[in-house]
Amino acid sequence: MQDARRLGGGAKTEINLLDHQISMASGSTMALETTRPRLRKSKTLTEMSVSEMKAERMQQHCHLDRIKSAA
Protein backbone atom coordinates (compact mmCIF):
# COMPACT_ATOMS: atom_id res chain seq x y z
CA MET A 1 0.00 0.00 0.00
CA GLN A 2 1.86 3.05 -1.21
CA ASP A 3 0.32 6.47 -1.34
CA ALA A 4 2.27 9.23 -3.04
CA ARG A 5 1.43 12.67 -1.68
CA ARG A 6 2.37 15.83 -3.55
CA LEU A 7 3.75 18.74 -1.58
CA GLY A 8 4.18 22.35 -2.59
CA GLY A 9 6.98 22.89 -5.07
CA GLY A 10 6.50 19.51 -6.72
CA ALA A 11 8.24 17.53 -3.99
CA LYS A 12 6.84 14.05 -3.49
CA THR A 13 6.62 12.13 -0.23
CA GLU A 14 6.01 8.39 -0.23
CA ILE A 15 3.76 7.07 2.55
CA ASN A 16 4.50 3.36 2.86
CA LEU A 17 2.90 0.59 4.91
CA LEU A 18 5.26 1.15 7.86
CA ASP A 19 4.47 4.89 7.90
CA HIS A 20 0.77 4.02 7.91
CA GLN A 21 1.16 1.56 10.80
CA ILE A 22 3.15 4.13 12.81
CA SER A 23 0.45 6.70 12.13
CA MET A 24 -2.26 4.30 13.34
CA ALA A 25 -0.32 3.96 16.62
CA SER A 26 -0.36 7.78 17.00
CA GLY A 27 3.28 7.98 16.01
CA SER A 28 5.04 9.99 13.38
CA THR A 29 7.69 9.71 10.70
CA MET A 30 9.40 12.27 8.51
CA ALA A 31 7.22 11.21 5.58
CA LEU A 32 4.05 11.72 7.63
CA GLU A 33 5.17 15.06 9.04
CA THR A 34 5.81 16.45 5.56
CA THR A 35 2.32 15.76 4.22
CA ARG A 36 0.29 18.85 3.44
CA PRO A 37 -2.30 18.41 6.28
CA ARG A 38 0.40 17.96 8.95
CA LEU A 39 2.41 20.92 7.71
CA ARG A 40 -0.73 23.06 7.73
CA LYS A 41 -1.59 21.89 11.26
CA SER A 42 1.92 22.61 12.55
CA LYS A 43 1.62 26.22 11.42
CA THR A 44 -1.57 26.76 13.42
CA LEU A 45 -0.42 25.17 16.69
CA THR A 46 0.40 27.45 19.58
CA GLU A 47 3.69 27.09 21.40
CA MET A 48 3.71 24.70 24.34
CA SER A 49 5.15 25.46 27.72
CA VAL A 50 8.00 23.30 29.01
CA SER A 51 5.63 21.43 31.32
CA GLU A 52 3.22 20.76 28.42
CA MET A 53 6.08 19.48 26.25
CA LYS A 54 7.29 17.24 29.07
CA ALA A 55 3.78 15.81 29.57
CA GLU A 56 3.44 15.15 25.82
CA ARG A 57 6.83 13.41 25.64
CA MET A 58 5.98 11.27 28.67
CA GLN A 59 2.69 10.26 27.06
CA GLN A 60 4.48 9.35 23.81
CA HIS A 61 7.13 7.39 25.71
CA CYS A 62 4.54 5.44 27.71
CA HIS A 63 2.60 4.69 24.52
CA LEU A 64 5.77 3.30 22.89
CA ASP A 65 6.48 1.17 25.96
CA ARG A 66 2.98 -0.33 25.74
CA ILE A 67 3.49 -1.11 22.04
CA LYS A 68 6.87 -2.76 22.71
CA SER A 69 5.52 -4.89 25.57
CA ALA A 70 2.57 -6.04 23.45
CA ALA A 71 4.87 -7.22 20.66
PDB file of N, CA, C and O in Angstrom:
ATOM      1  N   MET A   1       0.851  -1.171   0.000  1.00  0.00           N
ATOM      2  CA  MET A   1       0.000   0.000   0.000  1.00  0.00           C
ATOM      3  C   MET A   1       0.894   1.231   0.000  1.00  0.00           C
ATOM      4  O   MET A   1       1.435   1.607   1.040  1.00  0.00           O
ATOM      5  N   GLN A   2       1.049   1.849  -1.143  1.00  0.00           N
ATOM      6  CA  GLN A   2       1.861   3.054  -1.212  1.00  0.00           C
ATOM      7  C   GLN A   2       0.988   4.192  -1.687  1.00  0.00           C
ATOM      8  O   GLN A   2       0.210   4.047  -2.630  1.00  0.00           O
ATOM      9  N   ASP A   3       1.122   5.309  -1.036  1.00  0.00           N
ATOM     10  CA  ASP A   3       0.320   6.471  -1.342  1.00  0.00           C
ATOM     11  C   ASP A   3       1.270   7.636  -1.554  1.00  0.00           C
ATOM     12  O   ASP A   3       1.895   8.106  -0.603  1.00  0.00           O
ATOM     13  N   ALA A   4       1.385   8.099  -2.766  1.00  0.00           N
ATOM     14  CA  ALA A   4       2.274   9.234  -3.042  1.00  0.00           C
ATOM     15  C   ALA A   4       1.508  10.525  -2.793  1.00  0.00           C
ATOM     16  O   ALA A   4       0.424  10.728  -3.340  1.00  0.00           O
ATOM     17  N   ARG A   5       2.066  11.381  -1.978  1.00  0.00           N
ATOM     18  CA  ARG A   5       1.432  12.666  -1.675  1.00  0.00           C
ATOM     19  C   ARG A   5       2.286  13.777  -2.257  1.00  0.00           C
ATOM     20  O   ARG A   5       3.501  13.802  -2.060  1.00  0.00           O
ATOM     21  N   ARG A   6       1.654  14.695  -2.974  1.00  0.00           N
ATOM     22  CA  ARG A   6       2.369  15.835  -3.546  1.00  0.00           C
ATOM     23  C   ARG A   6       2.406  16.970  -2.548  1.00  0.00           C
ATOM     24  O   ARG A   6       1.411  17.284  -1.896  1.00  0.00           O
ATOM     25  N   LEU A   7       3.570  17.578  -2.442  1.00  0.00           N
ATOM     26  CA  LEU A   7       3.746  18.739  -1.580  1.00  0.00           C
ATOM     27  C   LEU A   7       3.996  19.950  -2.453  1.00  0.00           C
ATOM     28  O   LEU A   7       4.275  19.821  -3.645  1.00  0.00           O
ATOM     29  N   GLY A   8       3.895  21.126  -1.857  1.00  0.00           N
ATOM     30  CA  GLY A   8       4.176  22.351  -2.591  1.00  0.00           C
ATOM     31  C   GLY A   8       5.555  22.296  -3.221  1.00  0.00           C
ATOM     32  O   GLY A   8       6.484  21.739  -2.637  1.00  0.00           O
ATOM     33  N   GLY A   9       5.697  22.870  -4.410  1.00  0.00           N
ATOM     34  CA  GLY A   9       6.980  22.892  -5.072  1.00  0.00           C
ATOM     35  C   GLY A   9       7.272  21.614  -5.846  1.00  0.00           C
ATOM     36  O   GLY A   9       8.380  21.450  -6.357  1.00  0.00           O
ATOM     37  N   GLY A  10       6.313  20.710  -5.944  1.00  0.00           N
ATOM     38  CA  GLY A  10       6.500  19.511  -6.725  1.00  0.00           C
ATOM     39  C   GLY A  10       7.203  18.381  -5.991  1.00  0.00           C
ATOM     40  O   GLY A  10       7.393  17.304  -6.557  1.00  0.00           O
ATOM     41  N   ALA A  11       7.591  18.605  -4.743  1.00  0.00           N
ATOM     42  CA  ALA A  11       8.243  17.531  -3.987  1.00  0.00           C
ATOM     43  C   ALA A  11       7.237  16.410  -3.758  1.00  0.00           C
ATOM     44  O   ALA A  11       6.033  16.658  -3.688  1.00  0.00           O
ATOM     45  N   LYS A  12       7.720  15.194  -3.644  1.00  0.00           N
ATOM     46  CA  LYS A  12       6.839  14.047  -3.495  1.00  0.00           C
ATOM     47  C   LYS A  12       7.267  13.250  -2.269  1.00  0.00           C
ATOM     48  O   LYS A  12       8.447  12.933  -2.118  1.00  0.00           O
ATOM     49  N   THR A  13       6.333  12.930  -1.406  1.00  0.00           N
ATOM     50  CA  THR A  13       6.622  12.130  -0.226  1.00  0.00           C
ATOM     51  C   THR A  13       5.891  10.806  -0.366  1.00  0.00           C
ATOM     52  O   THR A  13       4.698  10.775  -0.669  1.00  0.00           O
ATOM     53  N   GLU A  14       6.603   9.721  -0.147  1.00  0.00           N
ATOM     54  CA  GLU A  14       6.006   8.388  -0.229  1.00  0.00           C
ATOM     55  C   GLU A  14       5.571   7.945   1.161  1.00  0.00           C
ATOM     56  O   GLU A  14       6.383   7.899   2.084  1.00  0.00           O
ATOM     57  N   ILE A  15       4.300   7.622   1.309  1.00  0.00           N
ATOM     58  CA  ILE A  15       3.763   7.075   2.552  1.00  0.00           C
ATOM     59  C   ILE A  15       3.668   5.565   2.341  1.00  0.00           C
ATOM     60  O   ILE A  15       2.846   5.096   1.554  1.00  0.00           O
ATOM     61  N   ASN A  16       4.507   4.810   3.043  1.00  0.00           N
ATOM     62  CA  ASN A  16       4.499   3.358   2.858  1.00  0.00           C
ATOM     63  C   ASN A  16       3.719   2.674   3.984  1.00  0.00           C
ATOM     64  O   ASN A  16       3.176   3.339   4.866  1.00  0.00           O
ATOM     65  N   LEU A  17       3.671   1.360   3.946  1.00  0.00           N
ATOM     66  CA  LEU A  17       2.900   0.586   4.914  1.00  0.00           C
ATOM     67  C   LEU A  17       3.393   0.831   6.344  1.00  0.00           C
ATOM     68  O   LEU A  17       2.587   0.955   7.265  1.00  0.00           O
ATOM     69  N   LEU A  18       4.712   0.901   6.528  1.00  0.00           N
ATOM     70  CA  LEU A  18       5.261   1.146   7.859  1.00  0.00           C
ATOM     71  C   LEU A  18       4.848   2.522   8.374  1.00  0.00           C
ATOM     72  O   LEU A  18       4.470   2.656   9.538  1.00  0.00           O
ATOM     73  N   ASP A  19       4.916   3.551   7.517  1.00  0.00           N
ATOM     74  CA  ASP A  19       4.467   4.889   7.902  1.00  0.00           C
ATOM     75  C   ASP A  19       3.009   4.849   8.346  1.00  0.00           C
ATOM     76  O   ASP A  19       2.636   5.462   9.346  1.00  0.00           O
ATOM     77  N   HIS A  20       2.193   4.123   7.594  1.00  0.00           N
ATOM     78  CA  HIS A  20       0.767   4.021   7.913  1.00  0.00           C
ATOM     79  C   HIS A  20       0.554   3.346   9.268  1.00  0.00           C
ATOM     80  O   HIS A  20      -0.266   3.799  10.068  1.00  0.00           O
ATOM     81  N   GLN A  21       1.291   2.265   9.525  1.00  0.00           N
ATOM     82  CA  GLN A  21       1.159   1.564  10.804  1.00  0.00           C
ATOM     83  C   GLN A  21       1.605   2.461  11.958  1.00  0.00           C
ATOM     84  O   GLN A  21       0.972   2.468  13.014  1.00  0.00           O
ATOM     85  N   ILE A  22       2.673   3.204  11.770  1.00  0.00           N
ATOM     86  CA  ILE A  22       3.149   4.128  12.806  1.00  0.00           C
ATOM     87  C   ILE A  22       2.109   5.205  13.057  1.00  0.00           C
ATOM     88  O   ILE A  22       1.862   5.583  14.203  1.00  0.00           O
ATOM     89  N   SER A  23       1.503   5.697  11.996  1.00  0.00           N
ATOM     90  CA  SER A  23       0.453   6.704  12.131  1.00  0.00           C
ATOM     91  C   SER A  23      -0.739   6.164  12.907  1.00  0.00           C
ATOM     92  O   SER A  23      -1.312   6.873  13.734  1.00  0.00           O
ATOM     93  N   MET A  24      -1.120   4.907  12.648  1.00  0.00           N
ATOM     94  CA  MET A  24      -2.258   4.305  13.340  1.00  0.00           C
ATOM     95  C   MET A  24      -1.978   4.130  14.835  1.00  0.00           C
ATOM     96  O   MET A  24      -2.911   4.040  15.634  1.00  0.00           O
ATOM     97  N   ALA A  25      -0.700   4.083  15.214  1.00  0.00           N
ATOM     98  CA  ALA A  25      -0.319   3.965  16.621  1.00  0.00           C
ATOM     99  C   ALA A  25      -0.023   5.339  17.218  1.00  0.00           C
ATOM    100  O   ALA A  25       0.657   5.449  18.238  1.00  0.00           O
ATOM    101  N   SER A  26      -0.541   6.381  16.573  1.00  0.00           N
ATOM    102  CA  SER A  26      -0.356   7.776  17.005  1.00  0.00           C
ATOM    103  C   SER A  26       1.104   8.210  16.995  1.00  0.00           C
ATOM    104  O   SER A  26       1.503   9.085  17.763  1.00  0.00           O
ATOM    105  N   GLY A  27       1.889   7.601  16.133  1.00  0.00           N
ATOM    106  CA  GLY A  27       3.282   7.975  16.007  1.00  0.00           C
ATOM    107  C   GLY A  27       3.490   8.869  14.804  1.00  0.00           C
ATOM    108  O   GLY A  27       2.532   9.322  14.176  1.00  0.00           O
ATOM    109  N   SER A  28       4.742   9.117  14.489  1.00  0.00           N
ATOM    110  CA  SER A  28       5.039   9.987  13.378  1.00  0.00           C
ATOM    111  C   SER A  28       6.343   9.583  12.717  1.00  0.00           C
ATOM    112  O   SER A  28       7.224   8.999  13.348  1.00  0.00           O
ATOM    113  N   THR A  29       6.451   9.899  11.452  1.00  0.00           N
ATOM    114  CA  THR A  29       7.687   9.708  10.701  1.00  0.00           C
ATOM    115  C   THR A  29       7.927  10.973   9.895  1.00  0.00           C
ATOM    116  O   THR A  29       7.047  11.828   9.795  1.00  0.00           O
ATOM    117  N   MET A  30       9.097  11.091   9.331  1.00  0.00           N
ATOM    118  CA  MET A  30       9.405  12.267   8.512  1.00  0.00           C
ATOM    119  C   MET A  30       8.443  12.350   7.324  1.00  0.00           C
ATOM    120  O   MET A  30       7.990  13.436   6.963  1.00  0.00           O
ATOM    121  N   ALA A  31       8.137  11.207   6.722  1.00  0.00           N
ATOM    122  CA  ALA A  31       7.217  11.205   5.580  1.00  0.00           C
ATOM    123  C   ALA A  31       5.834  11.702   5.989  1.00  0.00           C
ATOM    124  O   ALA A  31       5.202  12.461   5.254  1.00  0.00           O
ATOM    125  N   LEU A  32       5.365  11.278   7.155  1.00  0.00           N
ATOM    126  CA  LEU A  32       4.048  11.718   7.625  1.00  0.00           C
ATOM    127  C   LEU A  32       4.051  13.202   7.970  1.00  0.00           C
ATOM    128  O   LEU A  32       3.099  13.917   7.658  1.00  0.00           O
ATOM    129  N   GLU A  33       5.112  13.661   8.610  1.00  0.00           N
ATOM    130  CA  GLU A  33       5.172  15.062   9.038  1.00  0.00           C
ATOM    131  C   GLU A  33       5.257  16.034   7.872  1.00  0.00           C
ATOM    132  O   GLU A  33       4.935  17.212   8.028  1.00  0.00           O
ATOM    133  N   THR A  34       5.687  15.560   6.705  1.00  0.00           N
ATOM    134  CA  THR A  34       5.813  16.454   5.561  1.00  0.00           C
ATOM    135  C   THR A  34       4.624  16.372   4.609  1.00  0.00           C
ATOM    136  O   THR A  34       4.692  16.882   3.491  1.00  0.00           O
ATOM    137  N   THR A  35       3.530  15.731   5.043  1.00  0.00           N
ATOM    138  CA  THR A  35       2.316  15.759   4.223  1.00  0.00           C
ATOM    139  C   THR A  35       1.642  17.111   4.414  1.00  0.00           C
ATOM    140  O   THR A  35       1.795  17.753   5.453  1.00  0.00           O
ATOM    141  N   ARG A  36       0.916  17.520   3.428  1.00  0.00           N
ATOM    142  CA  ARG A  36       0.291  18.846   3.444  1.00  0.00           C
ATOM    143  C   ARG A  36      -0.585  19.090   4.687  1.00  0.00           C
ATOM    144  O   ARG A  36      -0.466  20.153   5.295  1.00  0.00           O
ATOM    145  N   PRO A  37      -1.463  18.148   5.091  1.00  0.00           N
ATOM    146  CA  PRO A  37      -2.300  18.408   6.277  1.00  0.00           C
ATOM    147  C   PRO A  37      -1.479  18.605   7.558  1.00  0.00           C
ATOM    148  O   PRO A  37      -1.810  19.459   8.380  1.00  0.00           O
ATOM    149  N   ARG A  38      -0.411  17.819   7.729  1.00  0.00           N
ATOM    150  CA  ARG A  38       0.396  17.957   8.946  1.00  0.00           C
ATOM    151  C   ARG A  38       1.192  19.254   8.937  1.00  0.00           C
ATOM    152  O   ARG A  38       1.348  19.891   9.979  1.00  0.00           O
ATOM    153  N   LEU A  39       1.690  19.646   7.785  1.00  0.00           N
ATOM    154  CA  LEU A  39       2.415  20.916   7.712  1.00  0.00           C
ATOM    155  C   LEU A  39       1.476  22.075   8.023  1.00  0.00           C
ATOM    156  O   LEU A  39       1.843  23.006   8.740  1.00  0.00           O
ATOM    157  N   ARG A  40       0.262  22.013   7.479  1.00  0.00           N
ATOM    158  CA  ARG A  40      -0.725  23.062   7.732  1.00  0.00           C
ATOM    159  C   ARG A  40      -1.056  23.127   9.227  1.00  0.00           C
ATOM    160  O   ARG A  40      -1.132  24.210   9.807  1.00  0.00           O
ATOM    161  N   LYS A  41      -1.253  21.957   9.840  1.00  0.00           N
ATOM    162  CA  LYS A  41      -1.592  21.891  11.261  1.00  0.00           C
ATOM    163  C   LYS A  41      -0.453  22.453  12.119  1.00  0.00           C
ATOM    164  O   LYS A  41      -0.701  23.152  13.101  1.00  0.00           O
ATOM    165  N   SER A  42       0.787  22.147  11.748  1.00  0.00           N
ATOM    166  CA  SER A  42       1.919  22.610  12.553  1.00  0.00           C
ATOM    167  C   SER A  42       2.029  24.126  12.547  1.00  0.00           C
ATOM    168  O   SER A  42       2.539  24.712  13.501  1.00  0.00           O
ATOM    169  N   LYS A  43       1.561  24.762  11.493  1.00  0.00           N
ATOM    170  CA  LYS A  43       1.622  26.223  11.417  1.00  0.00           C
ATOM    171  C   LYS A  43       0.575  26.885  12.298  1.00  0.00           C
ATOM    172  O   LYS A  43       0.730  28.046  12.675  1.00  0.00           O
ATOM    173  N   THR A  44      -0.494  26.160  12.632  1.00  0.00           N
ATOM    174  CA  THR A  44      -1.573  26.757  13.420  1.00  0.00           C
ATOM    175  C   THR A  44      -1.472  26.438  14.908  1.00  0.00           C
ATOM    176  O   THR A  44      -2.213  27.003  15.712  1.00  0.00           O
ATOM    177  N   LEU A  45      -0.557  25.536  15.285  1.00  0.00           N
ATOM    178  CA  LEU A  45      -0.421  25.172  16.694  1.00  0.00           C
ATOM    179  C   LEU A  45       0.224  26.297  17.488  1.00  0.00           C
ATOM    180  O   LEU A  45       1.113  26.990  16.994  1.00  0.00           O
ATOM    181  N   THR A  46      -0.227  26.468  18.709  1.00  0.00           N
ATOM    182  CA  THR A  46       0.404  27.448  19.583  1.00  0.00           C
ATOM    183  C   THR A  46       1.607  26.798  20.264  1.00  0.00           C
ATOM    184  O   THR A  46       1.694  25.574  20.360  1.00  0.00           O
ATOM    185  N   GLU A  47       2.519  27.625  20.727  1.00  0.00           N
ATOM    186  CA  GLU A  47       3.694  27.086  21.401  1.00  0.00           C
ATOM    187  C   GLU A  47       3.309  26.480  22.735  1.00  0.00           C
ATOM    188  O   GLU A  47       2.442  26.995  23.440  1.00  0.00           O
ATOM    189  N   MET A  48       3.971  25.371  23.075  1.00  0.00           N
ATOM    190  CA  MET A  48       3.708  24.697  24.343  1.00  0.00           C
ATOM    191  C   MET A  48       4.704  25.172  25.393  1.00  0.00           C
ATOM    192  O   MET A  48       5.841  25.534  25.090  1.00  0.00           O
ATOM    193  N   SER A  49       4.245  25.158  26.617  1.00  0.00           N
ATOM    194  CA  SER A  49       5.155  25.464  27.720  1.00  0.00           C
ATOM    195  C   SER A  49       6.045  24.240  27.947  1.00  0.00           C
ATOM    196  O   SER A  49       5.773  23.163  27.417  1.00  0.00           O
ATOM    197  N   VAL A  50       7.096  24.407  28.727  1.00  0.00           N
ATOM    198  CA  VAL A  50       8.003  23.304  29.008  1.00  0.00           C
ATOM    199  C   VAL A  50       7.252  22.159  29.690  1.00  0.00           C
ATOM    200  O   VAL A  50       7.470  20.992  29.364  1.00  0.00           O
ATOM    201  N   SER A  51       6.376  22.485  30.626  1.00  0.00           N
ATOM    202  CA  SER A  51       5.629  21.427  31.321  1.00  0.00           C
ATOM    203  C   SER A  51       4.687  20.699  30.368  1.00  0.00           C
ATOM    204  O   SER A  51       4.501  19.490  30.499  1.00  0.00           O
ATOM    205  N   GLU A  52       4.088  21.411  29.410  1.00  0.00           N
ATOM    206  CA  GLU A  52       3.221  20.763  28.419  1.00  0.00           C
ATOM    207  C   GLU A  52       4.029  19.844  27.504  1.00  0.00           C
ATOM    208  O   GLU A  52       3.591  18.740  27.178  1.00  0.00           O
ATOM    209  N   MET A  53       5.214  20.307  27.091  1.00  0.00           N
ATOM    210  CA  MET A  53       6.078  19.477  26.248  1.00  0.00           C
ATOM    211  C   MET A  53       6.511  18.219  26.999  1.00  0.00           C
ATOM    212  O   MET A  53       6.530  17.124  26.438  1.00  0.00           O
ATOM    213  N   LYS A  54       6.856  18.389  28.264  1.00  0.00           N
ATOM    214  CA  LYS A  54       7.288  17.244  29.070  1.00  0.00           C
ATOM    215  C   LYS A  54       6.153  16.229  29.183  1.00  0.00           C
ATOM    216  O   LYS A  54       6.378  15.028  29.035  1.00  0.00           O
ATOM    217  N   ALA A  55       4.935  16.705  29.445  1.00  0.00           N
ATOM    218  CA  ALA A  55       3.783  15.815  29.573  1.00  0.00           C
ATOM    219  C   ALA A  55       3.525  15.076  28.254  1.00  0.00           C
ATOM    220  O   ALA A  55       3.214  13.885  28.262  1.00  0.00           O
ATOM    221  N   GLU A  56       3.654  15.778  27.124  1.00  0.00           N
ATOM    222  CA  GLU A  56       3.438  15.150  25.822  1.00  0.00           C
ATOM    223  C   GLU A  56       4.493  14.080  25.560  1.00  0.00           C
ATOM    224  O   GLU A  56       4.167  12.985  25.100  1.00  0.00           O
ATOM    225  N   ARG A  57       5.746  14.391  25.848  1.00  0.00           N
ATOM    226  CA  ARG A  57       6.831  13.410  25.638  1.00  0.00           C
ATOM    227  C   ARG A  57       6.648  12.181  26.528  1.00  0.00           C
ATOM    228  O   ARG A  57       6.893  11.056  26.094  1.00  0.00           O
ATOM    229  N   MET A  58       6.221  12.396  27.762  1.00  0.00           N
ATOM    230  CA  MET A  58       5.980  11.270  28.668  1.00  0.00           C
ATOM    231  C   MET A  58       4.861  10.386  28.132  1.00  0.00           C
ATOM    232  O   MET A  58       4.951   9.160  28.187  1.00  0.00           O
ATOM    233  N   GLN A  59       3.810  11.008  27.615  1.00  0.00           N
ATOM    234  CA  GLN A  59       2.691  10.264  27.056  1.00  0.00           C
ATOM    235  C   GLN A  59       3.155   9.446  25.844  1.00  0.00           C
ATOM    236  O   GLN A  59       2.782   8.282  25.699  1.00  0.00           O
ATOM    237  N   GLN A  60       3.967  10.057  24.976  1.00  0.00           N
ATOM    238  CA  GLN A  60       4.482   9.350  23.813  1.00  0.00           C
ATOM    239  C   GLN A  60       5.371   8.188  24.241  1.00  0.00           C
ATOM    240  O   GLN A  60       5.285   7.094  23.682  1.00  0.00           O
ATOM    241  N   HIS A  61       6.217   8.426  25.224  1.00  0.00           N
ATOM    242  CA  HIS A  61       7.128   7.390  25.706  1.00  0.00           C
ATOM    243  C   HIS A  61       6.347   6.213  26.296  1.00  0.00           C
ATOM    244  O   HIS A  61       6.655   5.058  26.004  1.00  0.00           O
ATOM    245  N   CYS A  62       5.353   6.500  27.113  1.00  0.00           N
ATOM    246  CA  CYS A  62       4.540   5.436  27.715  1.00  0.00           C
ATOM    247  C   CYS A  62       3.796   4.648  26.648  1.00  0.00           C
ATOM    248  O   CYS A  62       3.661   3.429  26.752  1.00  0.00           O
ATOM    249  N   HIS A  63       3.310   5.350  25.615  1.00  0.00           N
ATOM    250  CA  HIS A  63       2.605   4.694  24.519  1.00  0.00           C
ATOM    251  C   HIS A  63       3.549   3.731  23.801  1.00  0.00           C
ATOM    252  O   HIS A  63       3.156   2.611  23.473  1.00  0.00           O
ATOM    253  N   LEU A  64       4.796   4.157  23.555  1.00  0.00           N
ATOM    254  CA  LEU A  64       5.771   3.297  22.888  1.00  0.00           C
ATOM    255  C   LEU A  64       6.107   2.085  23.750  1.00  0.00           C
ATOM    256  O   LEU A  64       6.268   0.978  23.235  1.00  0.00           O
ATOM    257  N   ASP A  65       6.214   2.292  25.066  1.00  0.00           N
ATOM    258  CA  ASP A  65       6.485   1.169  25.964  1.00  0.00           C
ATOM    259  C   ASP A  65       5.376   0.127  25.891  1.00  0.00           C
ATOM    260  O   ASP A  65       5.647  -1.074  25.890  1.00  0.00           O
ATOM    261  N   ARG A  66       4.112   0.590  25.829  1.00  0.00           N
ATOM    262  CA  ARG A  66       2.983  -0.332  25.740  1.00  0.00           C
ATOM    263  C   ARG A  66       3.027  -1.117  24.427  1.00  0.00           C
ATOM    264  O   ARG A  66       2.722  -2.309  24.406  1.00  0.00           O
ATOM    265  N   ILE A  67       3.405  -0.450  23.336  1.00  0.00           N
ATOM    266  CA  ILE A  67       3.489  -1.107  22.037  1.00  0.00           C
ATOM    267  C   ILE A  67       4.592  -2.172  22.074  1.00  0.00           C
ATOM    268  O   ILE A  67       4.400  -3.289  21.596  1.00  0.00           O
ATOM    269  N   LYS A  68       5.737  -1.818  22.641  1.00  0.00           N
ATOM    270  CA  LYS A  68       6.868  -2.762  22.706  1.00  0.00           C
ATOM    271  C   LYS A  68       6.514  -3.973  23.565  1.00  0.00           C
ATOM    272  O   LYS A  68       6.855  -5.100  23.207  1.00  0.00           O
ATOM    273  N   SER A  69       5.840  -3.760  24.683  1.00  0.00           N
ATOM    274  CA  SER A  69       5.521  -4.886  25.571  1.00  0.00           C
ATOM    275  C   SER A  69       4.436  -5.785  24.969  1.00  0.00           C
ATOM    276  O   SER A  69       4.356  -6.967  25.303  1.00  0.00           O
ATOM    277  N   ALA A  70       3.612  -5.237  24.095  1.00  0.00           N
ATOM    278  CA  ALA A  70       2.575  -6.040  23.455  1.00  0.00           C
ATOM    279  C   ALA A  70       3.143  -6.894  22.324  1.00  0.00           C
ATOM    280  O   ALA A  70       2.548  -7.901  21.940  1.00  0.00           O
ATOM    281  N   ALA A  71       4.284  -6.493  21.800  1.00  0.00           N
ATOM    282  CA  ALA A  71       4.871  -7.218  20.657  1.00  0.00           C
ATOM    283  C   ALA A  71       5.566  -8.499  21.054  1.00  0.00           C
ATOM    284  O   ALA A  71       6.100  -9.202  20.197  1.00  0.00           O
TER     285      ALA A  71
END
